[in-house]
Amino acid sequence: MTPRGRLIRVFRCQEVDRMPIRLWGVDPMFPDRDDWKLLYQLTEKYELEIIRPWRPSKEEQPDLPYSQIVEEKVLQEKGVKEITTTIYTPAGPLKSIFCEPLSGAPGYTLKHFIESPDDARKWLSMPDTGLPAVNSYFELERKTGGRAMLMVGLDEAMYAVQRQMGSEIFGYWLYDERELLKEMIDRAFLGIEKLVKHYLSHNLGDAYGWVGPELCIPPLASVKDFYEFVVSYDKKIIDLVHEAGKLTWIHCHGDMKPVINGFIEMGLDCLNPIEPPPVGKITLAEAKGICKGKMCLEGGIEDGIFYTKTPHEIRDITIETINQGKPGGGFILCPTSSPNTAAKLSDQVIENYRIFIETAVSLRDY
């Protein structure tokens, strides 16, 4: 089997020749980090599976239907670059401030676009955007062949709204501004639905994937919130994708115990990353028992272990995870995040990744 064909089959919980192994975010076609050199080499040496994402290039994006100004200011004393974005909507301006550490570490939002119901109404006043060109997809498909699964990246309706306001305001608005929140999610969904239909009309992708549901699960939100603001919207997108014969993938951190059945009810093909206890409250084996061939699971290896465990412990954790996930198929072994949680990976972390990969490869055949 080719890696692409193997991933398509495992998404469908069909029999495969070996358990897929993936390093999320590591793709030798796009070697953009020097400290990942060994990870790229090991991915090629052992033909680890790759899910290669595609989104329209910057040149293919439609013109914005509103005016926008972006200002950057370096604050050496704070070690950050402040990026201020102002959007001029028909109902008035919206402003956000993002802080980008000069060290290369992950950034954070200092001020969100939406902080009040008035801001929400400004956001709702923005005109719809146009549709992108898609020519770059076919060039990527030609270069990829059978080496990787091609996944079209999408936004998610709830997350498209949540990230405009942050978790604190979102949590309050689940109670105080629920109808306004729903109006905004409805609006975001319509744009995503239009985009998916556009992509499908061009027959793009093996799979369609998105992130974000983790922002609407316990403890921040209730299971009821999850069903109302995630399941009811995402299922419609999944149905559209399935009607076209394509597959779906969702990334959702956190405890899957209260919500895993919701993903099954959506008809989702592959759920990532299935974090083991103590991060989650359900083991990989328990999750496999719940899914019973109805949904593929990807993940199982907590990203933090590469920074905190010894090589011997990495080997033992890898073996135990495979023992839980591999039997019966429908499983992709993968860390719960890409290796980008540090600006530069230490030699110890790289060595732990090597131990993980080589241990997994020795046990992957069915």
C-alpha positions as CSV (number, residue, x, y, z in Angstrom):
1,M,0.0,0.0,0.0
2,T,1.1,3.6,-0.5
3,P,1.0,5.9,2.5
4,R,-1.9,7.7,0.9
5,G,-3.9,4.6,0.3
6,R,-3.1,3.3,3.8
7,L,-4.4,6.5,5.4
8,I,-7.6,6.5,3.3
9,R,-8.3,2.9,4.4
10,V,-7.5,3.5,8.0
11,F,-9.8,6.5,8.1
12,R,-12.5,4.2,6.9
13,C,-11.5,1.6,9.6
14,Q,-10.7,-0.9,6.9
15,E,-7.9,-3.5,7.1
16,V,-4.4,-2.3,6.4
17,D,-0.9,-3.9,6.2
18,R,0.6,-1.9,9.0
19,M,-0.3,0.7,11.6
20,P,0.2,4.2,10.2
21,I,2.7,6.4,12.2
22,R,2.7,10.1,11.7
23,L,4.7,13.1,13.1
24,W,2.1,15.8,13.0
25,G,3.4,18.9,11.2
26,V,6.7,17.2,10.0
27,D,6.7,17.1,6.2
28,P,10.0,16.7,4.3
29,M,8.5,18.5,1.3
30,F,8.4,21.6,3.4
31,P,11.6,21.5,5.6
32,D,11.2,24.9,7.3
33,R,13.0,24.1,10.6
34,D,16.7,23.3,10.8
35,D,16.2,21.6,14.3
36,W,13.8,19.1,12.7
37,K,16.4,17.8,10.2
38,L,16.6,14.3,11.8
39,L,12.7,14.2,12.0
40,Y,12.5,14.8,8.3
41,Q,15.2,12.2,7.6
42,L,13.4,9.6,9.8
43,T,10.1,10.3,8.2
44,E,11.6,9.5,4.8
45,K,13.8,6.6,5.9
46,Y,10.8,4.7,7.4
47,E,8.2,6.1,5.0
48,L,6.1,7.4,7.9
49,E,2.6,8.5,6.9
50,I,2.0,12.2,6.0
51,I,-1.3,14.1,6.0
52,R,-0.4,17.1,3.8
53,P,-2.7,20.1,4.3
54,W,-3.7,22.4,1.6
55,R,-5.2,25.9,1.7
56,P,-5.3,28.5,-1.1
57,S,-2.1,30.4,-1.5
58,K,-2.0,34.1,-0.5
59,E,-2.2,35.0,-4.2
60,E,-5.3,32.9,-4.6
61,Q,-7.2,34.5,-1.8
62,P,-10.1,36.9,-2.8
63,D,-9.7,40.6,-2.0
64,L,-11.0,41.6,1.4
65,P,-14.5,43.2,1.3
66,Y,-13.5,45.7,3.9
67,S,-10.5,48.0,4.7
68,Q,-7.8,46.7,7.1
69,I,-4.7,48.3,8.5
70,V,-1.9,46.3,10.2
71,E,0.7,48.1,12.3
72,E,3.7,46.4,13.9
73,K,5.8,47.7,16.8
74,V,8.8,46.0,18.4
75,L,9.0,46.3,22.2
76,Q,12.6,45.2,22.9
77,E,12.1,45.7,26.7
78,K,9.2,43.2,26.7
79,G,10.8,40.9,24.1
80,V,7.8,41.0,21.8
81,K,6.5,42.5,18.6
82,E,3.0,43.9,18.9
83,I,0.8,43.5,15.8
84,T,-2.2,45.7,15.8
85,T,-4.9,45.0,13.3
86,T,-7.8,47.4,12.7
87,I,-10.8,46.3,10.5
88,Y,-13.1,49.0,9.3
89,T,-16.6,47.4,9.1
90,P,-19.8,49.2,7.9
91,A,-20.8,49.5,11.5
92,G,-17.5,50.8,12.8
93,P,-13.9,49.7,13.5
94,L,-12.7,46.6,15.3
95,K,-9.2,46.2,16.7
96,S,-7.0,43.4,17.9
97,I,-3.5,43.2,19.3
98,F,-1.3,40.1,18.9
99,C,2.0,39.7,20.7
100,E,4.7,37.8,18.9
101,P,7.7,36.9,21.1
102,L,11.0,37.8,19.5
103,S,12.4,34.5,20.8
104,G,10.2,32.6,18.3
105,A,8.1,31.1,21.0
106,P,4.3,30.9,20.5
107,G,2.5,34.2,20.6
108,Y,-0.7,35.3,22.3
109,T,-3.6,37.7,21.9
110,L,-3.5,40.8,24.1
111,K,-6.8,42.3,22.8
112,H,-9.5,40.5,20.9
113,F,-11.6,42.0,18.2
114,I,-14.9,41.4,20.1
115,E,-15.2,42.5,23.7
116,S,-18.9,43.7,23.7
117,P,-22.2,43.0,22.0
118,D,-21.6,46.3,20.1
119,D,-18.4,44.8,18.7
120,A,-20.4,41.6,17.7
121,R,-22.8,43.7,15.7
122,K,-19.9,45.4,13.9
123,W,-18.5,41.9,13.1
124,L,-21.9,40.8,11.8
125,S,-22.1,43.9,9.5
126,M,-19.1,42.8,7.5
127,P,-19.9,41.8,3.9
128,D,-19.3,38.2,2.7
129,T,-15.9,37.4,1.2
130,G,-15.5,36.0,-2.2
131,L,-14.2,32.5,-3.2
132,P,-10.5,31.7,-3.7
133,A,-8.9,30.2,-6.7
134,V,-7.7,26.6,-6.3
135,N,-5.0,26.0,-8.9
136,S,-2.3,25.4,-6.3
137,Y,-4.1,22.3,-5.1
138,F,-3.6,20.5,-8.4
139,E,0.1,21.4,-8.4
140,L,0.4,20.0,-4.9
141,E,-1.5,16.9,-5.9
142,R,0.9,16.3,-8.8
143,K,4.0,16.6,-6.6
144,T,2.5,14.4,-3.8
145,G,1.4,11.3,-5.8
146,G,0.8,8.5,-3.3
147,R,3.3,9.7,-0.7
148,A,0.7,11.6,1.4
149,M,-3.0,12.1,2.0
150,L,-4.1,15.5,0.9
151,M,-6.3,17.3,3.4
152,V,-8.2,20.5,2.6
153,G,-8.0,22.8,5.7
154,L,-11.3,24.4,6.8
155,D,-12.4,26.8,9.5
156,E,-15.0,25.7,12.1
157,A,-18.1,27.8,12.7
158,M,-18.0,27.9,16.5
159,Y,-14.2,28.4,16.5
160,A,-14.4,31.2,13.9
161,V,-16.5,33.1,16.4
162,Q,-14.7,32.0,19.6
163,R,-11.3,33.2,18.6
164,Q,-12.6,36.7,17.9
165,M,-13.4,37.1,21.6
166,G,-11.3,34.6,23.6
167,S,-12.4,31.9,26.0
168,E,-13.4,34.2,28.9
169,I,-16.0,36.2,27.0
170,F,-17.1,33.2,25.0
171,G,-17.8,31.4,28.3
172,Y,-19.9,34.3,29.7
173,W,-21.8,34.7,26.5
174,L,-22.9,31.0,26.5
175,Y,-25.2,32.3,29.3
176,D,-25.5,36.1,28.8
177,E,-25.6,36.5,25.0
178,R,-26.5,33.0,23.8
179,E,-28.8,34.2,21.0
180,L,-26.2,36.7,19.7
181,L,-23.6,33.9,19.9
182,K,-25.8,31.7,17.8
183,E,-26.4,34.4,15.3
184,M,-22.7,34.8,14.8
185,I,-22.1,31.1,14.5
186,D,-24.9,30.8,12.0
187,R,-23.2,33.5,9.9
188,A,-19.8,31.9,10.1
189,F,-21.3,28.5,9.1
190,L,-22.8,29.9,5.9
191,G,-19.4,31.1,4.8
192,I,-17.8,27.8,5.5
193,E,-20.6,25.8,3.8
194,K,-20.2,28.0,0.7
195,L,-16.5,27.4,0.6
196,V,-16.8,23.6,1.1
197,K,-19.3,23.4,-1.8
198,H,-16.8,25.5,-3.9
199,Y,-13.9,23.1,-3.1
200,L,-16.0,20.0,-3.7
201,S,-17.2,21.3,-7.1
202,H,-13.5,21.1,-8.0
203,N,-13.0,17.6,-6.5
204,L,-10.3,18.8,-4.1
205,G,-8.8,16.6,-1.4
206,D,-8.8,13.1,0.0
207,A,-10.1,14.6,3.3
208,Y,-11.3,17.8,4.9
209,G,-10.1,18.8,8.3
210,W,-10.5,21.4,10.9
211,V,-9.6,22.4,14.5
212,G,-11.5,24.2,17.3
213,P,-14.2,22.0,18.9
214,E,-11.9,21.8,22.0
215,L,-13.0,25.4,22.8
216,C,-16.6,24.2,23.4
217,I,-16.3,21.2,25.6
218,P,-16.2,20.7,29.4
219,P,-15.0,22.3,31.6
220,L,-15.5,25.7,29.8
221,A,-18.7,24.7,28.1
222,S,-21.3,22.0,28.8
223,V,-22.1,18.9,26.8
224,K,-25.3,20.6,25.8
225,D,-23.3,23.6,24.4
226,F,-21.0,21.1,22.5
227,Y,-24.0,19.5,20.8
228,E,-25.7,22.8,20.0
229,F,-22.7,24.8,18.8
230,V,-20.4,22.1,17.4
231,V,-22.2,18.8,16.5
232,S,-25.2,20.5,14.9
233,Y,-23.0,22.6,12.6
234,D,-20.0,20.2,11.9
235,K,-22.3,17.3,11.0
236,K,-23.7,19.3,8.1
237,I,-20.2,19.9,6.8
238,I,-19.3,16.2,7.3
239,D,-22.5,15.2,5.4
240,L,-21.5,17.5,2.5
241,V,-18.0,16.0,2.3
242,H,-19.3,12.4,2.5
243,E,-21.8,13.0,-0.2
244,A,-18.8,13.8,-2.4
245,G,-17.0,10.6,-1.4
246,K,-14.4,12.4,0.7
247,L,-13.3,11.9,4.3
248,T,-13.1,14.1,7.4
249,W,-10.7,14.8,10.3
250,I,-11.1,16.9,13.4
251,H,-8.5,18.0,15.9
252,C,-9.8,18.3,19.5
253,H,-7.6,18.5,22.6
254,G,-9.0,17.9,26.1
255,D,-11.1,15.2,27.8
256,M,-13.0,13.2,25.2
257,K,-14.9,11.1,27.7
258,P,-18.1,13.4,27.8
259,V,-18.0,14.2,24.0
260,I,-16.6,11.3,22.1
261,N,-20.1,10.0,21.2
262,G,-20.9,13.4,19.7
263,F,-18.1,13.0,17.2
264,I,-19.3,9.5,16.3
265,E,-22.9,10.9,15.8
266,M,-21.5,13.6,13.5
267,G,-20.2,10.8,11.3
268,L,-16.6,11.9,11.7
269,D,-14.0,9.6,10.1
270,C,-10.9,10.5,12.2
271,L,-10.6,12.1,15.6
272,N,-7.2,13.5,16.8
273,P,-5.4,13.5,19.2
274,I,-6.9,11.3,22.0
275,E,-4.8,12.6,24.9
276,P,-4.1,9.9,27.6
277,P,-4.7,10.4,31.3
278,P,-4.1,12.6,33.2
279,V,-4.8,15.2,30.4
280,G,-7.9,13.2,29.4
281,K,-10.0,10.9,31.5
282,I,-10.4,8.2,29.0
283,T,-7.7,5.7,27.9
284,L,-7.0,4.9,24.3
285,A,-8.2,1.4,24.8
286,E,-11.5,2.7,26.3
287,A,-11.9,5.1,23.3
288,K,-11.3,2.2,20.9
289,G,-14.0,0.2,22.7
290,I,-16.5,3.0,22.3
291,C,-15.7,3.6,18.6
292,K,-15.8,-0.1,17.7
293,G,-14.8,0.6,14.1
294,K,-17.2,3.5,13.6
295,M,-14.5,6.2,13.8
296,C,-10.7,6.1,13.4
297,L,-8.6,7.5,16.2
298,E,-5.2,9.3,15.7
299,G,-2.8,10.2,18.5
300,G,-2.3,8.7,21.9
301,I,1.3,10.0,22.6
302,E,1.2,13.1,24.8
303,D,3.5,15.7,23.3
304,G,5.0,16.7,26.7
305,I,6.7,13.3,27.2
306,F,9.4,14.2,24.6
307,Y,10.5,17.0,26.9
308,T,10.2,15.3,30.3
309,K,10.8,11.5,29.9
310,T,13.9,9.4,29.6
311,P,14.5,7.4,26.4
312,H,13.6,4.2,28.3
313,E,10.4,5.7,29.4
314,I,9.6,6.9,25.9
315,R,10.1,3.3,24.6
316,D,7.8,1.9,27.3
317,I,5.0,4.5,26.7
318,T,5.2,3.9,22.9
319,I,4.8,0.2,23.4
320,E,1.9,0.6,25.8
321,T,0.2,3.0,23.5
322,I,0.5,0.7,20.5
323,N,-0.8,-2.2,22.6
324,Q,-3.9,-0.2,23.3
325,G,-4.4,1.4,19.8
326,K,-3.2,-1.1,17.2
327,P,-5.5,-4.1,17.7
328,G,-8.4,-4.1,15.3
329,G,-7.1,-1.3,13.2
330,G,-8.7,2.1,12.9
331,F,-5.7,3.7,14.6
332,I,-2.9,6.1,13.6
333,L,0.0,6.5,16.1
334,C,0.8,10.2,16.5
335,P,2.0,12.7,19.1
336,T,-0.8,15.0,20.3
337,S,0.9,18.1,18.8
338,S,3.5,19.0,16.3
339,P,7.1,19.5,17.6
340,N,6.6,23.3,17.6
341,T,6.0,23.8,21.3
342,A,9.6,25.0,21.7
343,A,11.4,27.6,19.6
344,K,14.3,25.1,19.2
345,L,14.3,21.4,20.0
346,S,17.1,20.2,22.3
347,D,19.2,17.2,21.5
348,Q,17.4,15.3,24.2
349,V,14.0,16.0,22.7
350,I,15.2,14.9,19.2
351,E,16.7,11.7,20.7
352,N,13.3,11.0,22.3
353,Y,11.6,11.4,19.0
354,R,14.0,9.0,17.4
355,I,13.4,6.4,20.1
356,F,9.6,6.8,19.6
357,I,9.8,6.5,15.9
358,E,12.1,3.4,15.8
359,T,10.2,1.7,18.5
360,A,6.9,2.2,16.7
361,V,8.3,1.2,13.3
362,S,9.5,-2.1,14.9
363,L,5.9,-2.9,16.0
364,R,3.8,-1.4,13.1
365,D,3.2,-4.5,10.9
366,Y,-0.1,-6.4,11.3
